[in-house]
Each structure stands twice: as structure tokens, then as C-alpha cells.
Amino acid sequence: MGQRSRKRGQRQKPVATAPSPAQPAGRRRTSEERNAAVRATLAPYTRGERPWVVSVGAVLALLTGGVQLILYLAGVKLSVGDTRP
């Protein structure tokens, strides 16, 4: 987007920060490098360990699928809204 003439002179230059010692001057880290640094600090789940939300979601999905299967086998037809021929 172009700069408008009335806005000239009102913008401030970004403040330069000193580069960190681990990072070479003049080069920014890519998002993949940042992701790799964060992944290195994560610990994987142990066998049999999972968040409770995943367990609850799996149970709800199983129940919903079971109810839908039972209703399908019973011949129940879903009517949505006020459909007119």
C-alpha cells in the first residue's frame, strides 16, 4: 500500500535492537528454526499418557457414531427445517 502525502514525516523509524549472541548479525531466524528450537524443549508423552480432552472426545465420537448407526438401522429419516415440495 502506498504512503499518502499527508502521512509523510509522521512515521517513526523502528528502533534497532542488538542481535543476540547466538544469532549472527543481520540475519533473522526463520519460522522453521524457531519451531525447531521450541520442539527441542518439548517432552513426548509416555506410553498410555494422553490429555483427558482427547479421551473425552474419543468417547463422545464413539457415542455419536453409535447413536447414528442405531437410528439408521431403525429407519429414522432426518427432516431439517420446513421443506416444501
Secondary structure in CASP SS format (residue, H / E / C, confidence):
PFRMAT SS
TARGET T0000
AUTHOR 0000-0000-0000
METHOD secondary structure of the structure
MODEL  1
M C 1.00
G C 1.00
Q C 1.00
R C 1.00
S H 1.00
R H 1.00
K H 1.00
R C 1.00
G C 1.00
Q C 1.00
R C 1.00
Q C 1.00
K C 1.00
P C 1.00
V C 1.00
A C 1.00
T C 1.00
A C 1.00
P C 1.00
S C 1.00
P C 1.00
A C 1.00
Q C 1.00
P C 1.00
A C 1.00
G C 1.00
R C 1.00
R C 1.00
R C 1.00
T C 1.00
S H 1.00
E H 1.00
E H 1.00
R H 1.00
N H 1.00
A H 1.00
A H 1.00
V H 1.00
R H 1.00
A H 1.00
T H 1.00
L C 1.00
A C 1.00
P C 1.00
Y C 1.00
T C 1.00
R C 1.00
G C 1.00
E C 1.00
R C 1.00
P C 1.00
W H 1.00
V H 1.00
V H 1.00
S H 1.00
V H 1.00
G H 1.00
A H 1.00
V H 1.00
L H 1.00
A H 1.00
L H 1.00
L H 1.00
T H 1.00
G H 1.00
G H 1.00
V H 1.00
Q H 1.00
L H 1.00
I H 1.00
L H 1.00
Y H 1.00
L H 1.00
A H 1.00
G C 1.00
V C 1.00
K C 1.00
L C 1.00
S C 1.00
V C 1.00
G C 1.00
D C 1.00
T C 1.00
R C 1.00
P C 1.00
END
